Amino acid sequence: MYVAKNKEQAPFIHHLKRLAELTGLQLTTEQMDELLRISAFNLEARYPDENRTFRQKCTKEFTEDELKKIKETFQWLKSML
């Protein structure tokens, strides 16, 4: 979306809410919160020593629930293309 709209490479950032804003998407508060939450996974994965509590939350049930939410968000974003 960003590339098509701006005719340039998207910025090299992992902040999904900011990327969505740059595309001009109209996001609900719930969608913004979801993108922020998903972005936090990236930070936890890249900097695991910063907060070890994240790994403790990653039970099978937690992971399955999060993957379901992420897939739903991905499908919504894909539908916007």
C-alpha positions, -999 to +999 in steps of 0.1 A: +000+000+000+027+024+010+048+017-021+018+020-045+007+053-028+040+070-024+060+055-053+089+048-030+103+021-007+086+017+026+107+028+056+127+000+072+109+000+105+090-027+124+064-004+140+033-017+124+010+010+136+033+036+121+036+018+088-002+016+087-005+053+094+019+061+066-003+043+042-033+064+052-053+035+065-082+046+088-077+024+119-100+018+147-086+020+182-089-018+184-069-022+152-042+003+164-039-016+196-036-049+178-008-036+156+010-023+186+007-056+204+020-075+173+049-051+171+058-059+206+064-095+196+092-083+173+109-064+201+106-094+224+121-117+197+150-093+188+159-084+224+151-114+245+172-104+275+153-072+279+122-089+293+123-126+301+087-125+313+075-127+277+089-162+273+071-173+305+038-162+289+043-183+258+023-213+267+008-234+239-027-219+246-013-183+246+007-189+214-023-204+196-045-175+206-020-149+195-014-166+162-051-167+155-053-129+162-023-122+141-037-142+112-070-123+114-051-090+114-030-102+084-062-111+065-077-077+072-046-059+060-044-081+029-080-073+021-071-036+021-047-041-009 
